[in-house]
Amino acid sequence: MPRDEIVVPKEIREFMLNGAEETFLGKKNGAKKQYRYGNLHIREYEDKFLVHTDKVDPRKDPLGHLIFDAPEVLVGLACAIFGGSQIGKSYFNKNKAKKPSVTSSLFSSLIAGYIGYTSTKKIKNYLE
């Protein structure tokens, strides 16, 4: 949970802002539903709401949201594309007799993307 996230227990107050829209944008983190109201991101769980403010509303500027609020997604994608292709090239240059398969290329991209995503997420959490 980000440090700037506010917990609103449902037993204290059941609330939802007028005009808040249910959305699929954002990581649910186990929430039943999630909503957006401007830059507010609201996650609804069985017993509480978790609320935080994003720097950029992803409905208005998806790329800006990824850059400022979820850079780990961009880094993960970049690592998957570039890292996976470099791993694949390196491996298959050493083993010229073997032809690259879609499975092995996809696997190396997934591993590189996962490493990039998790590393960036840990750095982001440490800096928050």
TIMI-2910 file (N, C-alpha, C, CB; in pm, 1 decimal, decimal comma, always signed):
<rs>
+----------+----------+----------+----------+----------+----------+----------+----------+----------+----------+----------+----------+------+
!      n_x !      n_y !      n_z !     ca_x !     ca_y !     ca_z !      c_x !      c_y !      c_z !     cb_x !     cb_y !     cb_z ! resn !
+----------+----------+----------+----------+----------+----------+----------+----------+----------+----------+----------+----------+------+
!    +85,0 !   -117,1 !     +0,0 !     +0,0 !     +0,0 !     +0,0 !    +89,8 !   +123,8 !     +0,0 !    -96,8 !     -0,4 !   +122,6 !  Met !
!    +67,0 !   +217,1 !    -93,6 !   +145,8 !   +340,4 !    -93,7 !   +128,5 !   +417,6 !    +35,8 !   +106,9 !   +428,2 !   -211,8 !  Pro !
!   +231,1 !   +490,6 !    +73,8 !   +227,1 !   +564,8 !   +199,9 !   +119,6 !   +671,5 !   +202,2 !   +360,3 !   +628,1 !   +226,2 !  Arg !
!    +83,1 !   +724,3 !    +86,4 !    -15,3 !   +831,6 !    +81,3 !   -158,6 !   +781,1 !    +64,5 !    +18,3 !   +925,3 !    -31,0 !  Asp !
!   -180,0 !   +651,2 !    +82,2 !   -313,2 !   +594,0 !    +66,5 !   -390,4 !   +607,7 !   +197,5 !   -304,8 !   +445,4 !    +23,2 !  Glu !
!   -516,7 !   +648,2 !   +185,2 !   -604,2 !   +667,4 !   +300,8 !   -697,7 !   +547,5 !   +311,0 !   -685,3 !   +800,8 !   +289,4 !  Ile !
!   -711,0 !   +493,5 !   +431,1 !   -801,3 !   +381,3 !   +456,3 !   -930,0 !   +436,6 !   +515,6 !   -736,2 !   +275,5 !   +551,7 !  Val !
!  -1043,7 !   +401,3 !   +452,3 !  -1174,8 !   +440,2 !   +504,2 !  -1251,6 !   +311,9 !   +533,5 !  -1253,1 !   +532,4 !   +402,4 !  Val !
!  -1257,4 !   +270,3 !   +661,8 !  -1331,1 !   +147,3 !   +695,7 !  -1480,6 !   +163,2 !   +664,4 !  -1311,5 !   +111,9 !   +845,9 !  Pro !
!  -1540,8 !    +61,4 !   +606,7 !  -1683,4 !    +67,7 !   +574,0 !  -1770,1 !    +74,8 !   +699,0 !  -1723,4 !    -52,8 !   +490,6 !  Lys !
!  -1722,8 !    +17,3 !   +809,0 !  -1801,9 !    +21,2 !   +932,0 !  -1814,1 !   +163,2 !   +986,4 !  -1739,7 !    -69,7 !  +1037,7 !  Glu !
!  -1716,2 !   +247,8 !   +956,4 !  -1721,8 !   +387,3 !  +1000,6 !  -1802,7 !   +471,3 !   +902,3 !  -1579,8 !   +445,1 !  +1015,8 !  Ile !
!  -1776,3 !   +452,2 !   +774,1 !  -1845,2 !   +534,4 !   +675,0 !  -1850,3 !   +462,1 !   +541,7 !  -1776,0 !   +670,7 !   +659,3 !  Arg !
!  -1968,3 !   +434,0 !   +495,4 !  -1989,5 !   +381,7 !   +360,6 !  -2004,0 !   +504,5 !   +271,8 !  -2117,1 !   +285,2 !   +351,7 !  Glu !
!  -1913,8 !   +521,4 !   +177,2 !  -1919,8 !   +642,1 !    +97,0 !  -1885,7 !   +612,8 !    -48,5 !  -1825,7 !   +747,5 !   +153,0 !  Phe !
!  -1930,6 !   +701,3 !   -133,5 !  -1883,7 !   +706,3 !   -270,8 !  -1916,2 !   +845,8 !   -321,1 !  -1949,8 !   +594,0 !   -360,5 !  Met !
!  -1819,6 !   +909,5 !   -379,8 !  -1836,3 !  +1045,1 !   -428,9 !  -1933,4 !  +1048,1 !   -546,1 !  -1701,5 !  +1104,0 !   -469,9 !  Leu !
!  -2022,7 !  +1146,5 !   -546,9 !  -2109,8 !  +1165,0 !   -662,8 !  -2022,9 !  +1197,5 !   -783,0 !  -2215,2 !  +1277,7 !   -637,8 !  Asn !
!  -2042,9 !  +1128,2 !   -891,2 !  -1964,5 !  +1151,0 !  -1011,1 !  -1844,8 !  +1057,7 !  -1025,4 !  -1917,7 !  +1291,3 !  -1013,0 !  Gly !
!  -1815,9 !   +978,3 !   -922,4 !  -1706,2 !   +881,7 !   -933,9 !  -1748,4 !   +773,1 !  -1032,5 !  -1669,4 !   +819,7 !   -794,0 !  Ala !
!  -1657,6 !   +736,8 !  -1122,0 !  -1688,5 !   +638,2 !  -1225,3 !  -1612,7 !   +508,2 !  -1199,8 !  -1654,3 !   +693,5 !  -1364,9 !  Glu !
!  -1684,6 !   +396,8 !  -1209,6 !  -1617,1 !   +267,1 !  -1199,0 !  -1523,5 !   +253,0 !  -1318,4 !  -1720,5 !   +148,4 !  -1193,7 !  Glu !
!  -1406,1 !   +196,9 !  -1296,1 !  -1306,4 !   +187,4 !  -1402,2 !  -1228,3 !    +57,8 !  -1393,0 !  -1211,3 !   +305,7 !  -1396,4 !  Thr !
!  -1170,8 !    +17,2 !  -1504,0 !  -1079,6 !    -96,4 !  -1505,7 !   -935,1 !    -46,9 !  -1506,2 !  -1106,8 !   -186,5 !  -1628,4 !  Phe !
!   -914,7 !    +84,1 !  -1520,9 !   -780,0 !   +140,9 !  -1525,6 !   -717,0 !   +140,7 !  -1387,5 !   -783,3 !   +283,4 !  -1581,9 !  Leu !
!   -603,2 !    +80,7 !  -1374,8 !   -531,8 !    +76,0 !  -1247,5 !   -520,9 !    -66,3 !  -1197,1 !   -601,3 !   +163,2 !  -1143,6 !  Gly !
!   -426,3 !    -86,4 !  -1110,4 !   -404,9 !   -218,4 !  -1051,3 !   -505,1 !   -237,7 !   -937,9 !   -258,0 !   -234,3 !   -999,6 !  Lys !
!   -584,5 !   -342,7 !   -945,5 !   -691,5 !   -364,1 !   -847,3 !   -640,7 !   -404,0 !   -709,3 !   -785,3 !   -469,9 !   -897,4 !  Lys !
!   -527,3 !   -469,6 !   -701,6 !   -472,7 !   -513,0 !   -572,5 !   -575,2 !   -587,3 !   -487,4 !   -420,8 !   -393,3 !   -495,6 !  Asn !
!   -653,8 !   -672,6 !   -550,4 !   -751,4 !   -753,6 !   -477,7 !   -883,3 !   -685,2 !   -448,9 !   -693,0 !   -797,1 !   -350,9 !  Gly !
!   -902,7 !   -562,8 !   -497,3 !  -1027,2 !   -489,4 !   -472,3 !  -1142,8 !   -551,0 !   -551,9 !  -1010,4 !   -339,9 !   -509,4 !  Ala !
!  -1265,7 !   -535,9 !   -495,6 !  -1385,8 !   -579,5 !   -567,2 !  -1410,6 !   -489,7 !   -687,3 !  -1508,6 !   -579,2 !   -473,8 !  Lys !
!  -1398,9 !   -359,5 !   -665,2 !  -1421,6 !   -259,4 !   -769,5 !  -1322,2 !   -146,4 !   -748,5 !  -1569,2 !   -206,0 !   -767,2 !  Lys !
!  -1305,0 !    -67,3 !   -853,3 !  -1225,2 !    +53,9 !   -838,2 !  -1292,6 !   +166,5 !   -915,3 !  -1079,2 !    +32,1 !   -888,0 !  Gln !
!  -1271,5 !   +286,1 !   -864,7 !  -1337,8 !   +404,5 !   -919,4 !  -1235,2 !   +514,1 !   -941,0 !  -1450,9 !   +453,4 !   -825,8 !  Tyr !
!  -1271,6 !   +607,3 !  -1026,9 !  -1190,0 !   +726,6 !  -1048,5 !  -1280,2 !   +848,6 !  -1037,9 !  -1117,5 !   +722,2 !  -1187,1 !  Arg !
!  -1225,4 !   +951,0 !   -973,9 !  -1292,1 !  +1079,6 !   -961,2 !  -1183,1 !  +1184,6 !   -976,6 !  -1369,6 !  +1093,9 !   -823,2 !  Tyr !
!  -1166,1 !  +1234,9 !  -1098,4 !  -1052,3 !  +1321,6 !  -1125,4 !   -924,4 !  +1241,9 !  -1105,2 !  -1054,5 !  +1447,6 !  -1034,2 !  Gly !
!   -835,1 !  +1294,5 !  -1023,0 !   -709,5 !  +1224,4 !   -996,1 !   -720,6 !  +1127,0 !   -878,9 !   -599,6 !  +1324,7 !   -968,6 !  Asn !
!   -837,9 !  +1116,9 !   -816,8 !   -856,3 !  +1021,7 !   -707,8 !   -875,6 !   +881,2 !   -763,3 !   -976,4 !  +1061,9 !   -620,3 !  Leu !
!   -807,0 !   +786,5 !   -703,9 !   -822,3 !   +645,2 !   -737,0 !   -875,3 !   +577,7 !   -610,7 !   -685,3 !   +579,8 !   -786,6 !  His !
!   -994,6 !   +521,3 !   -620,2 !  -1062,8 !   +462,5 !   -505,3 !  -1079,0 !   +313,3 !   -531,1 !  -1201,4 !   +530,8 !   -479,9 !  Ile !
!  -1028,0 !   +232,0 !   -438,2 !  -1045,5 !    +87,1 !   -447,2 !  -1142,6 !    +43,4 !   -338,2 !   -908,5 !    +12,1 !   -433,8 !  Arg !
!  -1240,1 !    -37,6 !   -377,3 !  -1339,6 !    -86,8 !   -280,9 !  -1312,2 !   -233,0 !   -248,9 !  -1483,9 !    -69,8 !   -336,1 !  Glu !
!  -1297,9 !   -260,3 !   -119,6 !  -1279,7 !   -396,3 !    -68,2 !  -1403,2 !   -432,7 !    +13,7 !  -1148,7 !   -408,2 !    +18,3 !  Tyr !
!  -1408,4 !   -555,8 !    +63,1 !  -1522,7 !   -599,9 !   +143,9 !  -1545,8 !   -509,8 !   +264,9 !  -1501,6 !   -743,5 !   +190,4 !  Glu !
!  -1437,5 !   -470,3 !   +331,8 !  -1449,8 !   -401,1 !   +459,7 !  -1400,1 !   -257,2 !   +460,9 !  -1376,7 !   -476,8 !   +562,1 !  Asp !
!  -1347,1 !   -209,2 !   +347,2 !  -1287,8 !    -74,8 !   +347,3 !  -1277,3 !    -19,5 !   +206,0 !  -1149,0 !    -77,3 !   +412,9 !  Lys !
!  -1245,4 !   +109,6 !   +200,6 !  -1205,3 !   +175,4 !    +77,7 !  -1060,6 !   +220,3 !    +96,5 !  -1300,0 !   +296,4 !    +42,7 !  Phe !
!   -979,3 !   +209,1 !     -7,1 !   -845,6 !   +266,6 !     -7,4 !   -845,4 !   +376,9 !   -112,7 !   -734,8 !   +157,6 !    -36,6 !  Leu !
!   -800,3 !   +494,8 !    -73,4 !   -806,0 !   +611,0 !   -161,2 !   -666,9 !   +673,7 !   -170,1 !   -910,4 !   +714,6 !   -110,1 !  Val !
!   -625,2 !   +703,8 !   -291,4 !   -502,4 !   +780,5 !   -310,5 !   -519,1 !   +872,3 !   -430,5 !   -380,3 !   +686,8 !   -329,7 !  His !
!   -429,7 !   +969,1 !   -440,0 !   -432,7 !  +1064,4 !   -550,4 !   -321,6 !  +1030,6 !   -648,0 !   -418,5 !  +1209,9 !   -499,3 !  Thr !
!   -358,1 !  +1017,8 !   -774,5 !   -259,5 !  +1000,1 !   -880,0 !   -215,1 !  +1137,5 !   -928,5 !   -316,9 !   +915,2 !   -997,3 !  Asp !
!    -95,5 !  +1145,1 !   -980,7 !    -47,1 !  +1271,6 !  -1035,7 !   -118,6 !  +1305,0 !  -1165,9 !   +104,5 !  +1265,8 !  -1058,7 !  Lys !
!   -151,7 !  +1201,6 !  -1243,5 !   -214,5 !  +1220,0 !  -1374,3 !   -334,0 !  +1125,5 !  -1386,2 !   -112,2 !  +1194,8 !  -1489,5 !  Val !
!   -446,9 !  +1177,4 !  -1432,7 !   -567,4 !  +1096,4 !  -1455,0 !   -546,0 !  +1011,9 !  -1580,6 !   -695,7 !  +1187,1 !  -1469,1 !  Asp !
!   -545,0 !   +878,1 !  -1569,4 !   -518,1 !   +793,7 !  -1686,1 !   -626,2 !   +800,3 !  -1793,2 !   -501,4 !   +651,9 !  -1642,3 !  Pro !
!   -745,8 !   +847,0 !  -1756,6 !   -851,3 !   +859,5 !  -1857,1 !   -824,2 !   +976,3 !  -1950,4 !   -987,7 !   +876,7 !  -1789,9 !  Arg !
!   -750,9 !  +1075,4 !  -1901,6 !   -720,7 !  +1193,5 !  -1983,4 !   -583,7 !  +1185,0 !  -2049,6 !   -728,0 !  +1318,8 !  -1898,4 !  Lys !
!   -487,6 !  +1123,6 !  -1982,4 !   -350,6 !  +1116,1 !  -2033,2 !   -288,1 !   +982,9 !  -1992,2 !   -265,4 !  +1235,1 !  -1980,6 !  Asp !
!   -318,6 !   +874,8 !  -2065,6 !   -267,5 !   +742,7 !  -2027,4 !   -114,7 !   +735,4 !  -2022,5 !   -319,0 !   +639,0 !  -2123,9 !  Pro !
!    -47,2 !   +794,6 !  -2119,2 !    +98,3 !   +789,7 !  -2119,9 !   +156,1 !   +868,5 !  -2002,9 !   +152,7 !   +843,7 !  -2252,1 !  Leu !
!   +100,8 !   +985,6 !  -1975,2 !   +145,5 !  +1064,9 !  -1860,9 !   +126,3 !   +989,7 !  -1730,5 !    +70,9 !  +1197,3 !  -1855,8 !  Gly !
!    +15,1 !   +918,1 !  -1719,3 !    -10,9 !   +837,9 !  -1599,6 !    +95,9 !   +729,2 !  -1583,7 !   -151,8 !   +774,2 !  -1606,6 !  His !
!   +128,8 !   +662,0 !  -1694,1 !   +231,4 !   +558,1 !  -1686,8 !   +366,6 !   +617,0 !  -1648,4 !   +242,4 !   +484,5 !  -1820,5 !  Leu !
!   +399,8 !   +732,5 !  -1701,5 !   +529,5 !   +794,4 !  -1673,4 !   +539,0 !   +838,8 !  -1527,6 !   +552,6 !   +914,3 !  -1766,4 !  Ile !
!   +435,3 !   +906,4 !  -1477,0 !   +443,6 !   +967,1 !  -1344,2 !   +388,6 !   +880,4 !  -1230,8 !   +370,8 !  +1096,4 !  -1345,3 !  Phe !
!   +291,6 !   +794,9 !  -1260,3 !   +228,8 !   +715,8 !  -1154,1 !   +262,9 !   +566,9 !  -1160,0 !    +79,9 !   +732,3 !  -1160,9 !  Asp !
!   +298,0 !   +516,0 !  -1275,3 !   +325,5 !   +372,3 !  -1288,5 !   +444,5 !   +347,7 !  -1381,1 !   +201,2 !   +298,3 !  -1341,6 !  Ala !
!   +560,5 !   +407,6 !  -1350,0 !   +675,6 !   +388,9 !  -1439,5 !   +722,7 !   +244,1 !  -1447,5 !   +790,1 !   +475,8 !  -1394,0 !  Pro !
!   +690,8 !   +164,7 !  -1344,5 !   +732,8 !    +24,2 !  -1346,5 !   +669,6 !    -51,7 !  -1463,0 !   +696,3 !    -43,7 !  -1214,4 !  Glu !
!   +551,8 !     -9,8 !  -1507,1 !   +487,1 !    -74,7 !  -1621,5 !   +566,3 !    -45,8 !  -1748,8 !   +340,0 !    -26,5 !  -1636,7 !  Val !
!   +604,6 !    +81,3 !  -1766,8 !   +683,8 !   +116,9 !  -1885,5 !   +819,4 !    +47,8 !  -1884,8 !   +703,0 !   +268,6 !  -1893,4 !  Leu !
!   +884,8 !    +45,6 !  -1769,7 !  +1015,9 !    -19,7 !  -1760,4 !  +1001,4 !   -169,7 !  -1788,3 !  +1079,6 !     +3,8 !  -1619,9 !  Val !
!   +897,3 !   -231,1 !  -1733,2 !   +873,0 !   -373,5 !  -1758,2 !   +851,9 !   -402,8 !  -1905,7 !   +752,3 !   -420,8 !  -1679,3 !  Gly !
!   +773,1 !   -318,1 !  -1973,0 !   +750,4 !   -336,7 !  -2116,9 !   +880,0 !   -317,8 !  -2196,6 !   +643,0 !   -238,3 !  -2167,1 !  Leu !
!   +956,0 !   -214,3 !  -2161,7 !  +1082,6 !   -189,6 !  -2231,4 !  +1178,7 !   -306,7 !  -2211,4 !  +1147,3 !    -58,7 !  -2181,6 !  Ala !
!  +1185,9 !   -356,5 !  -2088,6 !  +1273,6 !   -471,7 !  -2060,8 !  +1226,8 !   -595,1 !  -2136,4 !  +1278,1 !   -501,4 !  -1909,6 !  Cys !
!  +1097,2 !   -614,3 !  -2144,7 !  +1043,6 !   -729,6 !  -2216,9 !  +1080,3 !   -721,8 !  -2364,9 !   +890,7 !   -737,7 !  -2200,1 !  Ala !
!  +1067,0 !   -602,2 !  -2421,8 !  +1095,0 !   -586,6 !  -2565,2 !  +1244,8 !   -593,3 !  -2593,6 !  +1038,1 !   -453,7 !  -2616,6 !  Ile !
!  +1320,6 !   -504,8 !  -2527,7 !  +1463,2 !   -494,9 !  -2559,2 !  +1545,7 !   -604,1 !  -2490,9 !  +1515,6 !   -358,2 !  -2518,5 !  Phe !
!  +1520,9 !   -627,0 !  -2365,1 !  +1595,6 !   -730,4 !  -2293,3 !  +1568,7 !   -867,9 !  -2349,6 !  +1561,2 !   -728,0 !  -2146,0 !  Gly !
!  +1441,3 !   -897,0 !  -2373,9 !  +1405,1 !  -1027,3 !  -2429,1 !  +1466,9 !  -1051,5 !  -2564,8 !  +1255,9 !  -1039,8 !  -2439,1 !  Gly !
!  +1467,3 !   -946,7 !  -2648,9 !  +1526,2 !   -964,7 !  -2782,3 !  +1677,7 !   -984,9 !  -2773,6 !  +1494,3 !   -843,2 !  -2871,6 !  Ser !
!  +1743,8 !   -913,3 !  -2681,0 !  +1889,0 !   -929,0 !  -2665,5 !  +1924,8 !  -1066,7 !  -2608,5 !  +1945,0 !   -818,5 !  -2574,2 !  Gln !
!  +1846,3 !  -1112,4 !  -2511,1 !  +1869,5 !  -1246,5 !  -2455,4 !  +1851,9 !  -1350,9 !  -2564,8 !  +1772,8 !  -1275,4 !  -2336,7 !  Ile !
!  +1745,6 !  -1336,9 !  -2641,2 !  +1719,3 !  -1430,7 !  -2749,0 !  +1830,8 !  -1431,7 !  -2852,6 !  +1588,1 !  -1397,5 !  -2815,4 !  Gly !
!  +1875,3 !  -1312,6 !  -2894,8 !  +1983,8 !  -1303,8 !  -2994,1 !  +2112,1 !  -1366,4 !  -2940,7 !  +2009,5 !  -1156,9 !  -3033,2 !  Lys !
!  +2145,2 !  -1333,9 !  -2817,1 !  +2268,1 !  -1385,7 !  -2756,6 !  +2265,2 !  -1538,3 !  -2749,7 !  +2287,9 !  -1326,7 !  -2615,9 !  Ser !
!  +2154,0 !  -1592,2 !  -2703,5 !  +2141,3 !  -1737,3 !  -2689,9 !  +2149,1 !  -1805,8 !  -2825,6 !  +2009,6 !  -1773,3 !  -2620,5 !  Tyr !
!  +2076,6 !  -1752,5 !  -2922,6 !  +2069,6 !  -1820,4 !  -3051,1 !  +2193,5 !  -1798,0 !  -3136,2 !  +1948,1 !  -1774,7 !  -3126,2 !  Phe !
!  +2270,5 !  -1692,9 !  -3109,7 !  +2398,7 !  -1676,2 !  -3178,4 !  +2498,6 !  -1780,9 !  -3129,7 !  +2454,7 !  -1533,8 !  -3155,9 !  Asn !
!  +2490,1 !  -1817,9 !  -3001,6 !  +2578,5 !  -1920,0 !  -2946,2 !  +2537,8 !  -2059,5 !  -2991,8 !  +2578,4 !  -1913,0 !  -2794,1 !  Lys !
!  +2410,8 !  -2079,9 !  -3016,7 !  +2357,1 !  -2211,6 !  -3054,6 !  +2297,5 !  -2201,7 !  -3195,3 !  +2248,6 !  -2260,8 !  -2951,2 !  Asn !
!  +2380,5 !  -2177,5 !  -3293,1 !  +2333,4 !  -2154,2 !  -3430,8 !  +2258,7 !  -2273,7 !  -3488,5 !  +2450,9 !  -2120,5 !  -3520,9 !  Lys !
!  +2284,3 !  -2390,9 !  -3437,4 !  +2216,5 !  -2508,8 !  -3489,8 !  +2068,7 !  -2508,2 !  -3453,4 !  +2282,8 !  -2635,7 !  -3437,4 !  Ala !
!  +2036,8 !  -2440,7 !  -3343,3 !  +1897,1 !  -2437,6 !  -3299,7 !  +1827,3 !  -2315,8 !  -3358,1 !  +1887,4 !  -2436,5 !  -3145,4 !  Lys !
!  +1705,7 !  -2335,6 !  -3398,4 !  +1624,7 !  -2226,5 !  -3450,7 !  +1543,5 !  -2167,2 !  -3335,3 !  +1531,3 !  -2275,9 !  -3566,3 !  Lys !
!  +1535,2 !  -2033,3 !  -3327,3 !  +1457,2 !  -1974,7 !  -3217,0 !  +1308,6 !  -2011,3 !  -3228,7 !  +1473,8 !  -1820,9 !  -3215,4 !  Pro !
!  +1250,7 !  -2047,7 !  -3117,7 !  +1108,2 !  -2079,6 !  -3117,8 !  +1031,2 !  -1964,2 !  -3056,5 !  +1080,3 !  -2211,0 !  -3040,8 !  Ser !
!   +905,3 !  -1958,6 !  -3086,5 !   +819,0 !  -1855,1 !  -3029,5 !   +815,7 !  -1869,6 !  -2877,7 !   +675,3 !  -1863,6 !  -3088,5 !  Val !
!   +811,7 !  -1991,4 !  -2828,5 !   +805,4 !  -2016,2 !  -2684,5 !   +929,6 !  -1964,6 !  -2612,7 !   +788,3 !  -2165,0 !  -2657,4 !  Thr !
!  +1047,5 !  -1995,4 !  -2665,8 !  +1169,8 !  -1951,0 !  -2599,6 !  +1185,8 !  -1799,6 !  -2607,2 !  +1291,0 !  -2019,2 !  -2661,7 !  Ser !
!  +1146,5 !  -1738,9 !  -2718,2 !  +1152,4 !  -1592,8 !  -2730,7 !  +1055,5 !  -1526,5 !  -2634,2 !  +1121,2 !  -1549,4 !  -2874,7 !  Ser !
!   +936,1 !  -1579,5 !  -2625,3 !   +835,6 !  -1525,2 !  -2533,8 !   +880,3 !  -1541,3 !  -2389,1 !   +700,1 !  -1594,3 !  -2555,3 !  Leu !
!   +935,7 !  -1655,7 !  -2357,4 !   +982,0 !  -1681,5 !  -2221,1 !  +1092,0 !  -1583,8 !  -2180,5 !  +1032,6 !  -1825,3 !  -2208,5 !  Phe !
!  +1190,1 !  -1559,8 !  -2266,8 !  +1297,6 !  -1466,3 !  -2233,1 !  +1244,3 !  -1324,7 !  -2220,4 !  +1408,3 !  -1471,3 !  -2338,7 !  Ser !
!  +1146,6 !  -1286,9 !  -2301,1 !  +1085,3 !  -1153,9 !  -2289,5 !  +1008,2 !  -1140,2 !  -2158,7 !   +991,7 !  -1127,5 !  -2408,5 !  Ser !
!   +933,8 !  -1244,2 !  -2120,6 !   +858,5 !  -1240,0 !  -1995,2 !   +951,3 !  -1227,9 !  -1874,6 !   +771,4 !  -1364,8 !  -1981,5 !  Leu !
!  +1059,2 !  -1302,4 !  -1875,0 !  +1155,0 !  -1297,0 !  -1763,7 !  +1217,7 !  -1157,9 !  -1754,8 !  +1265,4 !  -1404,9 !  -1780,9 !  Ile !
!  +1263,2 !  -1103,6 !  -1868,1 !  +1325,2 !   -970,5 !  -1868,6 !  +1224,4 !   -864,6 !  -1824,0 !  +1380,1 !   -936,3 !  -2009,3 !  Ala !
!  +1101,0 !   -873,8 !  -1872,0 !   +997,3 !   -778,1 !  -1833,3 !   +964,5 !   -786,1 !  -1686,2 !   +872,2 !   -800,9 !  -1914,0 !  Gly !
!   +955,6 !   -906,2 !  -1633,4 !   +925,3 !   -925,3 !  -1491,0 !  +1036,5 !   -867,9 !  -1403,0 !   +905,3 !  -1075,0 !  -1459,8 !  Tyr !
!  +1159,9 !   -892,2 !  -1440,8 !  +1273,6 !   -839,3 !  -1363,7 !  +1271,5 !   -686,2 !  -1365,7 !  +1408,7 !   -892,5 !  -1420,9 !  Ile !
!  +1248,4 !   -628,0 !  -1482,6 !  +1242,0 !   -482,2 !  -1493,1 !  +1127,8 !   -424,1 !  -1411,5 !  +1227,2 !   -440,9 !  -1638,2 !  Gly !
!  +1009,8 !   -486,2 !  -1420,0 !   +891,9 !   -438,3 !  -1347,0 !   +914,3 !   -445,5 !  -1195,6 !   +767,5 !   -520,7 !  -1386,1 !  Tyr !
!   +956,1 !   -561,5 !  -1145,7 !   +970,2 !   -578,5 !  -1000,5 !  +1083,1 !   -492,3 !   -944,5 !   +995,6 !   -725,6 !   -966,5 !  Thr !
!  +1191,7 !   -478,9 !  -1019,2 !  +1302,0 !   -393,7 !   -972,3 !  +1257,3 !   -248,6 !   -961,8 !  +1423,3 !   -404,8 !  -1066,9 !  Ser !
!  +1188,7 !   -199,0 !  -1063,2 !  +1141,7 !    -60,1 !  -1062,4 !  +1038,0 !    -38,8 !   -953,8 !  +1083,3 !    -22,0 !  -1198,7 !  Thr !
!   +950,5 !   -135,7 !   -932,6 !   +848,3 !   -125,4 !   -827,8 !   +914,2 !   -115,9 !   -689,8 !   +752,0 !   -247,0 !   -833,3 !  Lys !
!  +1018,3 !   -196,4 !   -666,6 !  +1088,8 !   -191,4 !   -537,9 !  +1157,9 !    -57,5 !   -517,9 !  +1191,4 !   -304,6 !   -528,5 !  Lys !
!  +1219,8 !     -5,8 !   -621,9 !  +1285,5 !   +125,4 !   -612,5 !  +1182,0 !   +233,4 !   -587,8 !  +1365,9 !   +156,6 !   -741,0 !  Ile !
!  +1069,4 !   +228,7 !   -658,4 !   +962,1 !   +326,5 !   -640,9 !   +908,1 !   +323,1 !   -497,3 !   +848,1 !   +299,8 !   -741,5 !  Lys !
!   +883,7 !   +204,8 !   -445,0 !   +833,2 !   +190,8 !   -307,4 !   +934,8 !   +240,4 !   -205,3 !   +797,6 !    +44,5 !   -278,1 !  Asn !
!  +1061,4 !   +218,2 !   -231,7 !  +1166,8 !   +264,5 !   -140,6 !  +1172,5 !   +416,9 !   -138,4 !  +1303,9 !   +206,8 !   -182,0 !  Tyr !
!  +1151,7 !   +479,3 !   -253,5 !  +1159,7 !   +625,1 !   -262,0 !  +1034,6 !   +696,0 !   -211,2 !  +1185,1 !   +665,8 !   -404,0 !  Leu !
!   +923,7 !   +624,4 !   -199,1 !   +798,5 !   +688,2 !   -153,1 !   +801,5 !   +715,4 !     -4,2 !   +677,6 !   +600,4 !   -186,5 !  Glu !
+----------+----------+----------+----------+----------+----------+----------+----------+----------+----------+----------+----------+------+
</rs>
